Amino acid sequence: MINTAEATRVLETALICAQQPLSLRDMRTLFLEEVGTDTLKGMLADLSAQWTGRGVELVQVASGWRFQSRAEMREFLDRLHPEKPPRYTRAALETLAIIAYRQPVTRGDMEDIRGVTINSLLIKQLEDRGWVEVIGHREAPGRPALFATTRQFLDDLGLQSLAQLPALDPVGERLGSEGDAFAELVQDAPEPILTSEAPPPAEAELDFADATDPDAATAPASPTPNDPDDSNDDASPTDITDSTDSPTAPTIP
């Protein structure tokens, strides 16, 4: 039977070297089920305390536990990669926010909230990023797909659950300062020590708060969630850059 000190050293090494968060089940497998869940939780608490005050911290996210850099280290780490960081457009962030807060939703639901048609490629890129997935279909004409966020979305934002998303105003209020907080959360997601092989987010040139869309007021919502005609959609066919999007944040009913 491995002693606690040696088990803690093994666990620390596995967490540092892992490319994905480790669940408690993974950790038990690491020790051939010889270490119980309560013991593992105690070891994780000890490790977390040991790393207090360092530039790296042990945190729990949706998929398990991982080491990641602390927020105050980002300024220095960015100096190693001075290129412009990837950014998401207003359209992408609004769409992602609607899915995160109102899931499960159809494309038609998103268009009703945003008041403009949504390019199917924009949603596909969120899917390719691993943040959004289809979890079923609504029992309605055309059986439109229902979209929801993934564990990868929570992991990349450093969250354990959707309950940790920035709070919204009461029902009927607009996604104002909370929307900005959501955008900041996405753009400033913490960095794991070792990143996965997931593709990098598409690069955009505009902030969440900077895009404007003079045509947004007249752009009609898609008549059906499965409308094949995307000619009036609000994203370009090549990326999720959207320099012509609505200046008004979406209403979350």
ZIRA-V131797 format. One record per pair of residues at least 4 apart in sequence whose ideal C-beta (glycine too) atoms are under 8 Angstrom apart, sorted by the first residue. I is the first residue (numbers start at 1). GAP is how many residues later the second one is. Records with the same first field share a line. If there is no record, write none. Layout:
I: GAP / GAP
This chain:
1: 33
2: 4 / 5 / 8 / 29 / 32 / 33
3: 4
4: 4 / 35 / 39
5: 4
6: 4
7: 4 / 24 / 28 / 32 / 36
8: 4 / 35 / 38 / 39
9: 4
10: 4 / 20 / 21
11: 4 / 16 / 19 / 29 / 32 / 33 / 36
12: 4 / 35
13: 4
14: 4 / 8 / 13 / 16
15: 7 / 32 / 43 / 50 / 51 / 52
16: 51 / 177 / 178
17: 177
18: 4 / 48 / 176
19: 175 / 176 / 177 / 178
20: 43 / 44 / 46 / 135 / 176
21: 40 / 41 / 42 / 43 / 44 / 45 / 134 / 171
22: 4 / 5 / 8 / 42 / 43 / 44
23: 4 / 40 / 41 / 42
24: 4 / 13 / 16 / 17 / 40
25: 4
26: 4 / 38
27: 4 / 8 / 13 / 38
28: 5 / 7 / 8 / 9 / 12
29: 4
31: 4
35: 4 / 5 / 8
36: 4
37: 4
38: 4
39: 4
40: 4
41: 4
42: 4
43: 4
44: 4 / 14 / 16 / 21
45: 4
46: 4
47: 4 / 11
48: 4 / 9 / 10
51: 5 / 6 / 7 / 16
52: 5
54: 16
55: 14 / 15 / 18
56: 11 / 12 / 13 / 14 / 17 / 137
57: 10 / 11 / 12 / 13
58: 7 / 8 / 9
59: 6 / 7 / 8 / 9 / 99 / 131
60: 4 / 5 / 100
61: 4 / 5 / 93 / 94 / 97 / 98 / 99
62: 89 / 92 / 93 / 97 / 98 / 99
63: 88 / 89 / 91 / 92
66: 89 / 126 / 127
67: 125 / 126
68: 90 / 122 / 123 / 124 / 125
69: 4 / 5 / 8 / 121 / 122 / 124
70: 120
71: 117 / 119
73: 4
74: 4 / 114 / 117
75: 4
77: 4 / 114
78: 4 / 7
84: 119
85: 102
86: 114 / 115 / 116 / 117 / 118
87: 100 / 116 / 117 / 118 / 119 / 120
88: 4 / 5 / 8 / 95 / 98 / 99 / 113 / 114 / 116 / 120 / 152
89: 4 / 115 / 117 / 119 / 122 / 146 / 151 / 152 / 153 / 154 / 156
90: 4 / 116 / 117 / 118 / 119 / 120 / 121 / 152 / 155 / 156
91: 4 / 27 / 31 / 120 / 143 / 144 / 149 / 151 / 154
92: 4 / 30 / 33 / 34 / 112 / 143 / 148 / 150
93: 4 / 86 / 89 / 90 / 93 / 115
94: 4 / 20 / 81 / 85 / 151 / 155 / 156
95: 4 / 15 / 19 / 23 / 27 / 28 / 31
96: 4 / 30 / 35 / 36 / 53 / 90
97: 4 / 78 / 82 / 85 / 86 / 153
98: 4 / 7 / 11 / 12 / 15 / 16 / 152 / 154
99: 4 / 6 / 11 / 27 / 33 / 48 / 49 / 50
100: 49 / 53 / 62 / 65 / 82
101: 64 / 67 / 74 / 151
102: 7 / 11 / 150
103: 43 / 44 / 45 / 46
104: 31 / 32 / 42 / 43 / 44
105: 4 / 5 / 41 / 42 / 43
106: 4 / 32 / 38 / 39 / 40 / 41 / 119
107: 4 / 11 / 13 / 16 / 37 / 38 / 40 / 115 / 118 / 119
108: 4 / 36 / 113 / 114 / 116 / 117
109: 4 / 116
110: 4 / 8 / 37
111: 4 / 5 / 6 / 7 / 110 / 111 / 114
112: 109
113: 137 / 138 / 139 / 140
114: 4 / 107 / 120 / 132 / 136
115: 101 / 104 / 106 / 131 / 135
116: 97 / 100 / 103 / 105 / 118 / 129 / 130
117: 102 / 103 / 104 / 105 / 110 / 113 / 115 / 116 / 117
118: 4 / 5 / 104 / 115 / 116 / 117
119: 4 / 111 / 114 / 115 / 116 / 117 / 118
120: 4 / 110 / 113
121: 4 / 109 / 112 / 114 / 116
122: 4 / 111 / 112 / 113 / 118 / 120
123: 4 / 9 / 24
124: 4
125: 4 / 77 / 114 / 115
126: 5 / 6 / 114
127: 4 / 5 / 6 / 7
128: 71
129: 69 / 70 / 72 / 73
130: 20 / 22 / 23 / 26 / 68
131: 18 / 19 / 21 / 22 / 25
132: 15 / 16 / 17 / 18 / 21
133: 14 / 15 / 16 / 17
134: 11 / 12 / 13
135: 11 / 12 / 13
136: 9 / 10
137: 6 / 7 / 8 / 9
138: 5 / 6 / 8
139: 4
140: 4
141: 83
142: 82 / 83 / 84
144: 80 / 81 / 82
145: 80
149: 4 / 5 / 13
150: 4
151: 4
152: 4 / 46
153: 4
154: 5 / 6 / 7 / 8
155: 4
156: 33
157: 28 / 29 / 32
158: 31 / 32
159: 5 / 6
160: 4
165: 17 / 20
166: 12 / 15 / 16 / 19
167: 11
168: 5 / 7 / 10 / 84
169: 4 / 5 / 6 / 7 / 9
171: 81 / 82
172: 79 / 81
173: 79
174: 5 / 74 / 75 / 76 / 77 / 78
175: 4 / 7 / 74 / 75 / 76 / 77
176: 4 / 73
177: 4
178: 4
179: 4 / 29 / 70 / 71
180: 4 / 28 / 29
181: 4
182: 4
183: 4 / 24 / 25 / 26
184: 4
185: 4
187: 21
191: 4
192: 4
202: 37 / 38 / 39
203: 36 / 38
204: 35 / 36 / 37 / 38
205: 36 / 38
206: 4 / 5 / 35 / 36 / 37
207: 4
211: 31 / 32 / 33 / 34 / 36
212: 31 / 32 / 33 / 34 / 35
213: 6 / 21 / 29 / 31 / 32 / 33 / 34
214: 30
215: 4 / 29
216: 18 / 28 / 29 / 30 / 31 / 32
217: 29
219: 13 / 15
220: 12
222: 5
223: 4
234: 8 / 10 / 11
235: 4 / 5 / 6 / 7
236: 4 / 5 / 6
